[in-house]
């Protein structure tokens, strides 16, 4: 296996991991529709008092995580176009870390929300 093939394989793996993280974050974007009954009265039951600030932070972080994931994929596509298969490019690394931090922030805010509701 040549060095270029090894770097190309590493880049493919990095792309797959980025796409999986985008998919996981996208799954939580359905939460506003599922949480709608919590915000308004349904079937004569009063709405629950949920911390909307925590809910908003969680949703914003997950949406930004998805956007950051697409930016990561764009930076990878740019390096592939130049024939450079480098997952350690500063733009790729920084964007990937931003994506991961935003995903973890959104996920932790949802955990906080669930704990407060239960």
Buried (B, 14 or more C-beta within 10 A) or exposed (E): EEEEEEBEEBBBEBBEBBBEBBEBBBEBBEBEEEBEEBEEEEEEEEEEEBBEEBBEBBBBBBBBBBBBBBBBBEBBEEBBEEEEBBBEBEBBBBBBEBBBBBBEBBBBBBEBBEEEEE
